[in-house]
Amino acid sequence: MTTNKDIAEEFAEGKTKGKSDHVFIDGDTIYSYGYHFPIAKKVGNKEVDFNESKYSSTTSHHQSLVRRALESHGFKINKKKLSEVMG
């Protein structure tokens, strides 16, 4: 079974598709639960716009998993609001 952490790592490694029970990658964006809540969107080489908006404790955990994976792969993380990431 693919875990949320696995999907976070796959996103940081460059995968453009993948899913676990509650986190999924579609193209250059990784989401928590659905398209209504993007966690991060790749905007350049090793650079992401990262959604800092809060939604639930579970989604905050998903955000932490993704942030750690991105940091471990040397990404520049631009902190953004939800509306800026969805833009």
C-alpha positions in Angstrom: 0.0 0.0 0.0 1.3 3.4 -0.9 1.4 5.8 2.0 1.0 9.6 2.1 4.7 9.9 2.9 5.5 7.8 -0.2 3.5 10.2 -2.4 5.2 13.2 -0.8 8.5 11.7 -1.7 7.4 10.8 -5.2 6.3 14.4 -5.8 9.7 15.7 -4.6 11.4 13.2 -6.9 9.5 14.5 -9.9 6.6 12.1 -10.4 3.5 13.7 -12.0 1.0 11.0 -11.1 0.4 9.0 -7.9 -2.0 8.6 -5.1 -2.5 7.2 -1.6 -5.7 7.2 0.3 -5.8 10.9 0.9 -2.9 12.6 -1.0 -2.4 12.6 -4.7 -0.3 14.1 -7.5 -1.7 15.5 -10.7 0.8 17.1 -13.0 2.9 19.7 -11.2 0.6 19.8 -8.0 0.1 17.6 -5.0 -3.2 17.7 -3.2 -4.8 16.7 0.1 -8.2 15.0 -0.2 -9.2 16.7 -3.4 -8.6 19.5 -6.0 -10.0 22.0 -3.5 -6.8 21.8 -1.4 -3.5 21.9 -3.3 -0.5 21.5 -0.9 2.2 22.5 -3.3 2.7 23.4 -7.0 6.0 23.3 -8.8 6.7 26.7 -10.4 10.3 26.2 -11.5 13.3 24.0 -11.3 13.4 22.9 -7.6 10.9 25.6 -6.6 7.4 25.3 -5.3 4.5 27.5 -4.2 3.5 26.0 -0.9 0.1 26.4 0.6 0.5 27.5 4.2 -3.3 27.8 4.8 -4.8 25.7 7.5 -7.7 23.3 7.0 -7.7 20.4 9.4 -5.2 18.6 11.6 -4.9 15.8 9.0 -4.3 18.2 6.2 -1.7 19.9 8.3 0.0 16.5 8.7 -0.1 16.1 4.9 1.5 19.5 4.5 4.3 18.6 6.9 5.1 15.4 5.0 5.3 17.3 1.7 7.4 20.1 3.2 9.9 17.7 4.6 10.1 15.7 1.4 10.7 18.9 -0.6 13.3 20.3 1.8 15.2 17.0 1.7 15.3 17.3 -2.1 16.6 20.9 -2.0 13.5 22.7 -3.1 13.0 26.4 -2.6 9.7 26.8 -0.9 7.6 29.9 -1.5 5.0 30.3 1.3 1.6 31.2 -0.1 -2.1 31.4 0.7 -4.5 28.8 -0.7 -5.8 31.3 -3.3 -2.3 32.0 -4.5 -1.5 28.3 -5.1 -4.8 27.6 -6.8 -4.4 30.8 -9.0 
